[in-house]
Amino acid sequence: MLLRNRLRLFESLLVAVLLTLAPGAGFAAVLAGDLDGDGSITANDETLLTQCFDSESGYDPSADLDADGKNTVADLAIFGANFARTGGDVDVTPPSLLVTLNDIPDDMNDLLVVPPDRFEITLLYDAGGHSVVDPASLSVISDHDIGPHPAGSELASYFDVTPTRAAWEVPEGSDLARTSHALSVSLRDVAGNAVAASFGFAVRDFQWNAPLAQPQTIFLDFDQDRSLGPEIDFIESLRVYGLSSATQPAIEAGMRTMMVNEITLRVQAYYAKGVDSANITFVSEAPAGTYSRICIGGESPQGASILGAASLDLHNISKSTDECALAAQFGIFPHALDNLWGNDPDMQQAFAAVDPSFGGTRFGEHPLDPIIGSPDFNILKGTASELERFIEILYAADAFAQAIATATAHEVGHMVGLTAPGPAPAGLWGGTTGARATHNVTVSGGTPSSNYLMNAGGSFSFGSLTGRGGHPLPEFRALNWAYLRGRITLNDEVTSLIPPPVLDAVQPSVVSFPPGTQSQSVTFVGSGFSAPVAIELISEGDPTPNEVLDVVVIDAETATGAINKFFVSAATYDVHFINADGQDTTLTAGLVVQ
C-alpha cells in the first residue's frame, strides 16, 4: 500500500496531534511537506519523504516537518494532512553549505594546516526547512593533486554522504604537495537551487611527529598512599563519599575493584569512537615497556578544591611522563568533589543515600549491605528494600566513577598536548593566561558554551561533569579531536595562504673568485619571496647542503646573498629556495661555482 494511503488511515487519529502543533505549522508560505519546492504536495514529495524515512543515515531535517529535531509519526501526519495542497511558494532558497576540514567550525577554520594525508574533508549543509538536498548534485574539485586524483578531477564519489554531511578521509599515502590548497564545492536541492563555496588550507609535514603516531599507554595508578589515613588514597576517597566502609573490608575490596575497572573503561571511552579512536590505551596495572602514569586518589597538596592537575606536553613529545612524581603535585584528587560541588543539587542527589554529610549511610554499614554487597546477590530475587538500596549504591557509584573518569580524561588531555595556547595553526585555540590557560577558549577568548572536555575546570558543574541534570557528557571539540587523530598540525610558520615561491634565475649564474677575493654577491630572481628565507646549494654526490650567506629579501621578486669560497667548493649546484612558511622551490643547475 502506498505511504499516502497508510497516512489516510491515521489522519483521523492524529487530529489531536496536529492541533497541538504551533499555529500554522503545516501552512507556512513554503508548504510543510513540499520537499521538491514546486509549491504543491504531490506523489513526488511522497517519494522524497519515503526516501528520507528509509535512509540509513538517520535523522533527515528535510523530513522534520514539525521542526522538533526528530523524524516521527507527527511528521507523517503533517504530510498526510497537507497532501494535495497547492498554492505554496516555490522554493527559491538555496541550501546552506560549510566547507571545512575535520568538522572544525567556521569560526576556527580560517587558517588550518594539515598533514599530507589522513585528514578529513567535511561538508556540512542544510536545506533550512525547504527542498531536500540532492546528494547526487555534489561536486568537489581540488586545485592540486590528491594522491592519484589529478587537480581538477571530480572527487564527490569518494565522500560518505548523509542528509546533512559529507566526509572523505584523504587516503594514507596521498602525499599532498606542501603548499596552499583550495577546494571548490557545490550542490543543489531538488528544486534546483544551487550553492557553491570554496575553502583554502595549507599542507605541511609535522614539525614533530603526530602526537599519537605510535601507540601510547597510560597507567592509571589507584594505589598511591600519601598517608591521608590508614589506607591507600583511593580507598580513603571512597570512604569520604560513603562508597565504602572500613567495617566491611570484603565489601570495600569489591567496590574498589568495580570502581577501578569502571573508571578505566570510562576514561578509555572518551578517547574511543569506534574505528575512529585515538591511539591510546588506559590500564590500571603497571604494564611492561614504556608508559606514562597518573595517580588517582586523595586530596591535592596544592589545595582542597583542586580536582586534577597535570603537566602540558606540547606535541606529546614524552611517552613516559610520571605525573605521580614531584611530591604528588599532579594527579586526580577525588576529595575535591565535595569542596567544589557539595552544595550542587546534582551531587547531593547522587550521594544522598551513602554520604554521611548528606544524611546517608556508608555502603557496608546499612543492614542490607552485606546482602546486596555479596557476590551471590541476585537482583531478580531481591526484595523491594534490597533493590532500592542496590539502586542507590549503583547511582552513587556511577556518579563517582563518571566524575573521576571525566577529570582523568581531562588531565590526560594535557599530558598529550591539549590545549595548545593561541589560535590555529600555531595553537589549538587554547587560553594563554589565568584559569583558561591551556584550556579551550572561543575565538573571543571566553569559555565555550558547549560541554567540551578540555574547557577550564571551573566552568563545570557536577551535572556537566557527569552528564546529569540534562547535560550531555563532555566531549572533545572537533579541533582537539583532529589533533589527537593526527589530522591537523601545529605550525608557527604558516601565517597566510600564499602560493609557493618561484625561482627563475640566479644572477650571475656562474661565480668565480678572482685573486684576493673570498666572497661574491649573487641575486635571486623570481616571485612569491617571503622573508626570512633560507637558500641552500646542493651538488650531486654531496648530501650536505651549503647555505648561501647574508640572505636579504629585497621584495617579493628579488633576494640577494653571498657565496663564500671557503664554504662552497667548485661544482654545479641546484638552488633550493625556502620561504618563511616552509614552502620551497628548486632551480636545477641554477648556479655554477668555479
C-alpha positions as CSV (number, residue, x, y, z in Angstrom):
1,M,0.0,0.0,0.0
2,L,1.3,3.4,-0.8
3,L,2.6,5.7,2.0
4,R,-0.3,8.1,1.2
5,N,-3.0,5.5,1.8
6,R,-1.4,4.4,5.1
7,L,-1.4,8.0,6.2
8,R,-5.0,8.5,5.3
9,L,-5.9,5.7,7.8
10,F,-4.1,7.6,10.6
11,E,-5.3,11.1,9.8
12,S,-8.4,11.0,12.0
13,L,-6.5,9.6,14.9
14,L,-3.8,12.3,14.6
15,V,-6.0,15.3,14.5
16,A,-5.2,16.0,18.2
17,V,-1.5,15.8,17.3
18,L,-1.9,18.4,14.6
19,L,-3.9,20.7,16.8
20,T,-1.1,20.8,19.3
21,L,1.4,22.0,16.7
22,A,2.4,25.6,16.6
23,P,-0.1,27.7,14.7
24,G,0.3,27.4,11.0
25,A,2.9,24.6,11.4
26,G,1.7,22.9,8.3
27,F,0.7,26.0,6.4
28,A,3.8,28.2,6.0
29,A,4.5,30.1,2.8
30,V,6.5,27.0,1.8
31,L,4.2,24.2,2.5
32,A,5.4,21.7,5.1
33,G,5.9,18.5,3.1
34,D,6.7,20.3,-0.2
35,L,10.1,18.5,-0.5
36,D,10.6,19.3,-4.1
37,G,9.8,23.0,-3.7
38,D,7.3,23.4,-6.5
39,G,4.5,24.9,-4.4
40,S,2.4,21.8,-4.1
41,I,2.4,18.5,-2.3
42,T,2.2,15.5,-4.7
43,A,3.3,12.0,-5.2
44,N,6.8,13.2,-6.0
45,D,7.0,14.7,-2.5
46,E,5.8,11.4,-1.1
47,T,8.6,9.6,-2.8
48,L,11.1,12.0,-1.4
49,L,9.6,11.7,2.1
50,T,9.8,7.9,1.9
51,Q,13.5,8.1,0.9
52,C,14.1,10.4,3.9
53,F,12.5,7.9,6.3
54,D,14.1,4.9,4.7
55,S,17.6,6.5,4.8
56,E,20.2,4.5,6.8
57,S,21.9,7.8,7.6
58,G,19.4,8.6,10.4
59,Y,17.8,12.0,11.0
60,D,16.9,14.0,7.9
61,P,15.9,17.6,8.7
62,S,14.1,17.8,5.4
63,A,11.6,15.3,6.7
64,D,11.3,17.1,10.1
65,L,8.0,18.8,9.2
66,D,7.3,19.9,12.8
67,A,10.8,21.1,13.4
68,D,11.2,19.1,16.7
69,G,14.6,17.6,15.8
70,K,13.2,14.2,15.1
71,N,11.6,12.2,12.3
72,T,8.4,10.8,13.8
73,V,4.8,9.9,13.0
74,A,3.9,13.5,13.7
75,D,5.9,14.5,10.5
76,L,3.9,11.8,8.6
77,A,0.7,13.2,10.0
78,I,1.5,16.7,8.8
79,F,2.4,15.3,5.3
80,G,-0.9,13.4,5.2
81,A,-2.9,16.4,6.2
82,N,-1.2,18.6,3.6
83,F,-1.2,16.1,0.8
84,A,-2.6,17.6,-2.5
85,R,-2.4,21.1,-1.2
86,T,-1.3,23.7,-3.7
87,G,-0.6,27.4,-3.8
88,G,2.5,27.4,-1.7
89,D,5.6,29.4,-2.6
90,V,8.0,27.9,-5.0
91,D,11.3,27.3,-3.2
92,V,14.0,29.7,-4.4
93,T,16.2,29.4,-1.3
94,P,19.5,27.5,-1.8
95,P,20.8,25.2,0.9
96,S,23.5,26.4,3.3
97,L,27.0,25.0,2.8
98,L,30.1,24.9,5.0
99,V,33.3,23.5,3.6
100,T,35.8,22.7,6.3
101,L,38.3,20.1,7.5
102,N,37.9,17.6,10.3
103,D,34.4,19.1,11.2
104,I,36.2,22.2,12.6
105,P,33.6,25.0,12.9
106,D,33.6,28.1,10.7
107,D,35.0,30.5,13.4
108,M,38.1,28.4,13.9
109,N,39.0,27.2,10.3
110,D,40.3,30.4,8.8
111,L,43.8,29.1,8.7
112,L,44.3,25.3,9.0
113,V,47.5,23.3,8.4
114,V,47.1,19.6,7.9
115,P,49.5,16.7,7.1
116,P,49.8,15.4,3.6
117,D,47.3,12.6,4.2
118,R,44.7,11.1,6.5
119,F,42.8,14.3,7.3
120,E,39.1,14.7,6.6
121,I,37.4,17.0,4.2
122,T,34.0,17.6,5.7
123,L,31.0,19.4,4.1
124,L,28.0,20.5,6.3
125,Y,24.8,21.5,4.5
126,D,21.2,22.2,5.4
127,A,18.1,22.7,3.3
128,G,16.8,25.1,6.0
129,G,13.3,23.5,6.1
130,H,12.9,23.8,2.3
131,S,13.5,21.4,-0.5
132,V,15.5,18.2,0.0
133,V,19.2,18.4,-0.7
134,D,20.2,16.4,-3.8
135,P,23.3,14.3,-2.8
136,A,23.8,13.4,-6.5
137,S,24.5,17.0,-7.3
138,L,27.5,17.2,-5.0
139,S,30.7,18.4,-6.8
140,V,34.1,18.6,-5.1
141,I,37.2,19.8,-7.0
142,S,40.7,20.4,-5.7
143,D,43.2,22.7,-7.4
144,H,46.1,20.2,-6.6
145,D,46.5,16.5,-7.0
146,I,45.2,14.4,-4.1
147,G,47.0,11.1,-4.4
148,P,46.1,9.5,-7.8
149,H,43.4,12.1,-8.4
150,P,44.6,14.9,-10.6
151,A,43.9,18.5,-9.9
152,G,40.5,19.5,-11.4
153,S,39.1,16.0,-11.3
154,E,35.7,15.2,-9.6
155,L,36.1,13.9,-6.1
156,A,32.4,13.7,-4.9
157,S,32.1,9.9,-5.4
158,Y,34.7,9.3,-2.6
159,F,32.6,11.1,0.0
160,D,30.4,9.3,2.6
161,V,27.1,11.3,2.2
162,T,24.3,11.8,4.8
163,P,21.3,14.2,4.6
164,T,23.4,16.9,6.4
165,R,27.1,16.0,6.0
166,A,29.6,14.6,3.5
167,A,33.1,13.5,4.5
168,W,36.1,11.9,2.9
169,E,39.3,11.0,4.7
170,V,42.2,11.7,2.3
171,P,43.8,8.2,2.0
172,E,47.1,7.4,3.6
173,G,50.0,7.9,1.2
174,S,48.3,10.6,-0.8
175,D,51.3,12.8,-0.2
176,L,49.7,16.2,-1.0
177,A,52.0,19.0,-2.1
178,R,53.3,21.0,0.9
179,T,51.7,24.2,-0.2
180,S,48.4,26.1,-0.2
181,H,45.4,24.2,-1.5
182,A,41.9,25.2,-2.5
183,L,38.7,23.2,-2.7
184,S,35.7,24.2,-4.8
185,V,32.4,22.7,-3.7
186,S,28.8,22.9,-5.0
187,L,25.5,21.2,-4.6
188,R,21.8,22.0,-5.0
189,D,18.5,20.9,-3.7
190,V,15.9,19.0,-5.7
191,A,14.2,22.3,-6.6
192,G,17.4,23.3,-8.5
193,N,18.6,25.9,-6.0
194,A,22.4,25.8,-6.1
195,V,25.0,26.8,-3.6
196,A,28.8,26.9,-4.0
197,A,31.7,27.6,-1.7
198,S,35.5,27.4,-1.7
199,F,37.9,26.7,1.1
200,G,41.6,27.1,1.4
201,F,44.1,25.3,3.6
202,A,47.8,24.6,3.9
203,V,49.6,21.2,3.9
204,R,52.9,20.7,5.8
205,D,54.7,17.8,7.4
206,F,54.5,17.6,11.2
207,Q,57.2,19.7,12.9
208,W,57.2,16.9,15.4
209,N,55.6,13.6,14.8
210,A,51.8,13.3,15.1
211,P,51.1,13.3,18.8
212,L,49.8,9.7,18.9
213,A,51.5,8.4,15.8
214,Q,52.7,5.5,17.9
215,P,50.5,3.6,20.4
216,Q,50.7,5.1,23.9
217,T,49.8,3.6,27.2
218,I,48.7,5.5,30.3
219,F,48.8,3.7,33.6
220,L,46.1,4.9,35.9
221,D,47.6,4.2,39.4
222,F,45.0,3.8,42.1
223,D,47.5,2.6,44.7
224,Q,49.3,5.7,45.8
225,D,49.5,6.3,49.6
226,R,50.4,9.7,50.9
227,S,49.4,8.8,54.5
228,L,46.0,10.6,54.4
229,G,44.7,7.7,56.5
230,P,45.3,4.1,57.2
231,E,44.5,3.0,53.6
232,I,45.7,4.0,50.2
233,D,44.4,7.4,48.9
234,F,41.8,5.9,46.6
235,I,40.2,3.9,49.4
236,E,40.2,7.0,51.6
237,S,38.3,8.8,48.8
238,L,35.7,6.1,48.5
239,R,35.1,6.3,52.3
240,V,34.8,10.1,52.2
241,Y,31.7,9.8,49.9
242,G,30.2,6.8,51.6
243,L,31.0,4.3,48.9
244,S,32.8,2.0,51.3
245,S,33.4,1.4,55.0
246,A,36.4,0.1,57.0
247,T,33.9,-2.0,58.9
248,Q,33.3,-4.3,55.8
249,P,36.7,-5.0,54.2
250,A,35.3,-7.6,51.8
251,I,32.6,-5.2,50.5
252,E,35.1,-2.4,50.3
253,A,37.5,-4.5,48.3
254,G,34.7,-5.4,45.9
255,M,33.7,-1.7,45.5
256,R,37.3,-0.7,44.9
257,T,37.7,-3.3,42.1
258,M,34.4,-2.2,40.5
259,M,35.4,1.5,40.6
260,V,38.9,0.9,39.3
261,N,37.5,-1.1,36.3
262,E,34.7,1.3,35.7
263,I,36.8,4.5,35.8
264,T,39.4,2.9,33.5
265,L,36.7,1.9,31.0
266,R,35.1,5.3,31.0
267,V,38.4,7.2,30.5
268,Q,39.1,4.9,27.5
269,A,35.6,5.8,26.2
270,Y,36.5,9.4,26.0
271,Y,39.3,8.6,23.6
272,A,37.4,6.0,21.6
273,K,34.9,6.5,18.7
274,G,34.8,3.0,17.2
275,V,37.2,2.7,14.3
276,D,37.9,6.5,14.7
277,S,39.7,6.2,18.0
278,A,42.8,7.9,19.4
279,N,45.9,5.7,19.5
280,I,46.0,5.5,23.3
281,T,45.3,2.7,25.9
282,F,44.5,3.0,29.6
283,V,45.4,0.3,32.1
284,S,45.0,0.0,35.8
285,E,48.1,-2.1,36.4
286,A,51.7,-1.2,35.6
287,P,52.3,-2.6,32.1
288,A,55.6,-3.8,30.6
289,G,57.5,-1.4,28.3
290,T,57.2,2.4,28.0
291,Y,54.2,4.1,29.6
292,S,53.1,7.3,31.3
293,R,51.5,7.3,34.8
294,I,49.0,9.4,36.6
295,C,47.8,8.7,40.2
296,I,44.2,8.8,41.4
297,G,43.1,9.3,45.0
298,G,43.1,11.6,48.0
299,E,43.5,15.3,48.3
300,S,45.8,17.7,46.4
301,P,48.7,19.1,48.4
302,Q,48.1,22.3,46.4
303,G,44.6,22.9,47.7
304,A,41.5,21.0,48.8
305,S,39.5,22.3,45.8
306,I,41.9,21.0,43.1
307,L,40.3,18.0,41.4
308,G,43.1,17.4,38.9
309,A,46.4,18.7,37.7
310,A,48.9,17.6,35.0
311,S,51.8,19.0,33.0
312,L,51.2,20.2,29.5
313,D,53.4,18.3,26.9
314,L,53.0,20.2,23.7
315,H,53.2,17.8,20.7
316,N,53.2,14.9,23.2
317,I,56.9,14.5,22.9
318,S,57.4,12.4,26.1
319,K,55.7,9.0,26.1
320,S,56.9,8.2,29.7
321,T,55.7,11.1,31.8
322,D,55.3,10.3,35.5
323,E,52.7,12.6,36.9
324,C,52.8,10.9,40.3
325,A,56.3,12.3,41.0
326,L,57.1,15.8,42.1
327,A,55.7,15.3,45.6
328,A,52.3,14.3,44.1
329,Q,51.6,17.8,42.8
330,F,49.9,16.3,39.8
331,G,47.2,13.7,39.7
332,I,43.4,13.3,40.2
333,F,42.2,14.1,43.7
334,P,38.6,12.9,44.4
335,H,38.5,14.6,47.8
336,A,37.9,17.9,45.9
337,L,34.4,16.9,44.7
338,D,32.8,17.9,48.0
339,N,34.7,21.2,48.2
340,L,33.7,22.1,44.6
341,W,30.1,20.9,44.4
342,G,29.0,20.0,47.9
343,N,26.1,22.4,47.5
344,D,25.2,21.3,43.9
345,P,21.8,19.6,43.9
346,D,23.0,17.0,41.3
347,M,25.8,15.9,43.6
348,Q,23.6,15.9,46.7
349,Q,21.1,13.7,44.9
350,A,23.8,11.3,43.7
351,F,25.3,10.7,47.1
352,A,22.3,11.3,49.4
353,A,21.9,7.6,50.2
354,V,25.5,6.9,51.1
355,D,27.4,10.1,52.1
356,P,27.0,10.8,55.8
357,S,27.4,14.6,55.2
358,F,24.2,14.4,53.2
359,G,22.4,12.2,55.7
360,G,23.3,8.9,54.0
361,T,24.6,5.6,55.3
362,R,28.0,4.4,54.1
363,F,28.0,1.3,51.9
364,G,28.8,-1.5,54.3
365,E,27.1,0.0,57.3
366,H,23.5,-0.4,56.3
367,P,21.8,-3.7,57.4
368,L,21.1,-4.6,53.8
369,D,24.6,-4.0,52.6
370,P,26.0,-7.5,53.4
371,I,23.2,-8.9,51.3
372,I,23.4,-6.7,48.3
373,G,27.2,-6.5,48.5
374,S,27.6,-10.2,48.3
375,P,28.8,-11.7,45.0
376,D,25.9,-14.1,45.2
377,F,23.2,-11.3,45.3
378,N,20.6,-11.9,42.6
379,I,18.7,-8.7,41.7
380,L,15.9,-10.9,40.2
381,K,15.3,-12.4,43.6
382,G,15.9,-9.4,45.8
383,T,13.2,-7.8,48.0
384,A,11.9,-4.3,47.2
385,S,14.0,-2.9,50.0
386,E,17.1,-4.7,48.8
387,L,16.6,-3.5,45.3
388,E,16.0,0.1,46.4
389,R,19.3,0.1,48.4
390,F,21.1,-1.7,45.5
391,I,20.0,1.0,43.0
392,E,21.0,3.8,45.5
393,I,24.5,2.3,45.7
394,L,24.8,2.0,41.9
395,Y,23.6,5.5,41.4
396,A,26.2,6.9,43.7
397,A,28.9,4.7,42.3
398,D,28.0,5.8,38.8
399,A,28.3,9.4,39.7
400,F,31.6,9.0,41.4
401,A,33.1,6.9,38.5
402,Q,31.9,9.4,35.9
403,A,33.2,12.4,37.8
404,I,36.7,10.8,38.3
405,A,36.8,9.5,34.7
406,T,36.0,12.9,33.3
407,A,38.6,14.6,35.4
408,T,41.2,11.9,34.5
409,A,40.5,12.2,30.7
410,H,40.8,15.9,31.0
411,E,44.2,15.8,32.7
412,V,45.5,13.1,30.3
413,G,44.5,15.6,27.6
414,H,47.1,18.0,29.0
415,M,49.6,15.2,29.1
416,V,49.3,14.6,25.4
417,G,49.3,18.3,24.4
418,L,45.9,19.8,24.9
419,T,45.1,22.6,24.6
420,A,48.0,24.3,22.9
421,P,47.6,28.0,23.6
422,G,46.8,30.6,20.9
423,P,44.9,30.4,17.7
424,A,45.4,27.9,14.9
425,P,47.7,26.9,13.3
426,A,50.3,27.6,16.0
427,G,47.9,26.7,18.7
428,L,44.5,24.9,19.2
429,W,42.6,28.0,20.4
430,G,43.8,27.3,24.0
431,G,43.8,30.1,26.6
432,T,47.1,31.9,27.3
433,T,46.5,33.4,30.8
434,G,44.7,32.7,34.1
435,A,42.4,29.7,34.7
436,R,41.8,29.4,30.9
437,A,45.4,28.9,30.1
438,T,45.9,25.6,28.1
439,H,42.1,25.1,28.2
440,N,39.6,25.6,25.4
441,V,38.6,29.2,24.6
442,T,36.4,30.7,22.0
443,V,37.9,33.0,19.3
444,S,36.9,35.9,21.5
445,G,38.7,34.4,24.5
446,G,35.7,33.2,26.5
447,T,34.8,29.7,27.7
448,P,32.8,27.7,25.2
449,S,29.1,27.2,26.0
450,S,29.3,23.6,24.7
451,N,30.3,21.0,27.2
452,Y,33.8,20.3,26.0
453,L,36.1,18.0,27.9
454,M,39.1,20.5,27.7
455,N,37.2,23.5,29.0
456,A,38.6,25.1,32.1
457,G,37.8,23.1,35.2
458,G,36.0,26.0,36.9
459,S,33.4,26.1,34.2
460,F,31.9,22.6,35.1
461,S,29.0,22.0,37.4
462,F,28.6,18.5,38.8
463,G,25.9,17.9,36.2
464,S,28.1,18.9,33.3
465,L,31.0,16.9,34.7
466,T,28.9,13.7,34.9
467,G,26.2,14.1,32.3
468,R,23.4,14.7,34.9
469,G,20.7,17.3,35.2
470,G,20.0,17.4,31.4
471,H,23.7,17.9,30.5
472,P,25.4,15.7,27.9
473,L,28.7,14.1,28.8
474,P,31.7,16.2,28.0
475,E,33.4,15.5,24.7
476,F,36.5,16.7,22.8
477,R,35.7,19.6,20.5
478,A,36.4,19.0,16.8
479,L,39.8,20.8,16.7
480,N,41.1,18.8,19.7
481,W,40.0,15.5,18.2
482,A,41.7,16.4,14.9
483,Y,44.9,17.0,16.9
484,L,44.6,13.6,18.7
485,R,43.9,11.8,15.5
486,G,46.9,13.4,13.7
487,R,44.6,15.2,11.2
488,I,46.0,18.7,11.9
489,T,49.5,20.0,12.5
490,L,50.6,22.7,14.9
491,N,52.7,25.1,12.8
492,D,54.1,28.5,13.7
493,E,55.5,29.3,10.3
494,V,52.3,29.4,8.2
495,T,50.6,32.8,8.7
496,S,48.6,33.0,5.4
497,L,47.7,31.0,2.4
498,I,50.1,32.1,-0.3
499,P,51.5,30.3,-3.4
500,P,54.9,28.7,-3.2
501,P,57.9,30.8,-4.3
502,V,59.1,30.6,-7.9
503,L,62.9,30.9,-8.6
504,D,63.6,31.9,-12.2
505,A,67.3,32.7,-12.2
506,V,70.4,33.3,-10.2
507,Q,72.5,36.3,-11.4
508,P,75.3,35.8,-12.2
509,S,74.7,32.1,-12.9
510,V,78.5,31.4,-12.8
511,V,80.5,32.6,-9.9
512,S,84.3,32.7,-9.7
513,F,86.7,34.2,-7.2
514,P,89.5,36.5,-8.6
515,P,92.7,36.6,-6.6
516,G,92.3,38.3,-3.3
517,T,88.5,37.7,-3.0
518,Q,86.7,35.1,-1.0
519,S,83.1,36.2,-1.4
520,Q,80.8,37.1,-4.3
521,S,77.3,38.6,-4.2
522,V,74.5,37.0,-6.2
523,T,70.9,37.9,-6.9
524,F,68.0,35.6,-6.9
525,V,65.1,36.5,-9.3
526,G,61.6,35.0,-9.2
527,S,58.3,35.6,-7.4
528,G,56.5,34.9,-4.2
529,F,59.5,35.5,-1.9
530,S,58.6,35.9,1.7
531,A,61.2,36.9,4.3
532,P,63.0,35.4,6.1
533,V,64.2,32.8,3.6
534,A,66.9,30.2,3.5
535,I,68.8,29.3,0.3
536,E,70.7,26.1,0.0
537,L,73.1,24.9,-2.7
538,I,73.0,21.2,-3.3
539,S,75.5,19.4,-5.5
540,E,75.4,15.8,-6.8
541,G,77.0,13.3,-4.5
542,D,77.1,15.7,-1.5
543,P,74.2,15.1,0.9
544,T,75.1,18.2,3.0
545,P,73.5,21.4,1.6
546,N,75.7,24.6,1.5
547,E,74.0,27.7,2.8
548,V,74.0,31.0,1.0
549,L,75.1,33.6,3.5
550,D,73.7,37.1,4.3
551,V,70.4,36.5,2.5
552,V,68.3,39.6,2.2
553,V,64.8,39.7,0.6
554,I,64.5,43.0,-1.3
555,D,61.0,42.4,-2.4
556,A,58.7,39.6,-3.5
557,E,60.7,39.1,-6.7
558,T,64.3,39.8,-5.6
559,A,66.7,38.4,-2.9
560,T,70.4,38.7,-2.5
561,G,73.1,36.6,-0.8
562,A,76.8,35.9,-0.7
563,I,78.8,32.8,-1.8
564,N,81.9,32.2,0.2
565,K,84.6,30.1,-1.4
566,F,85.7,28.6,1.9
567,F,82.3,27.1,2.4
568,V,81.2,26.4,-1.2
569,S,83.5,24.3,-3.4
570,A,83.7,24.4,-7.2
571,A,80.7,22.5,-8.6
572,T,77.3,22.8,-10.3
573,Y,74.5,23.4,-7.8
574,D,70.8,23.0,-7.6
575,V,69.4,26.1,-5.8
576,H,66.9,25.2,-3.1
577,F,64.9,28.3,-2.0
578,I,62.8,28.0,1.2
579,N,60.2,30.7,2.2
580,A,59.5,31.6,5.7
581,D,56.3,29.5,5.7
582,G,58.2,26.3,4.7
583,Q,57.2,26.4,1.0
584,D,60.1,25.9,-1.3
585,T,61.2,25.6,-4.9
586,T,64.4,24.3,-6.5
587,L,66.1,25.6,-9.6
588,T,68.0,22.7,-11.1
589,A,71.7,23.5,-12.0
590,G,70.9,27.1,-11.2
591,L,74.4,28.1,-10.1
592,V,78.0,27.1,-11.2
593,V,80.8,27.9,-8.8
594,Q,84.3,27.9,-10.3
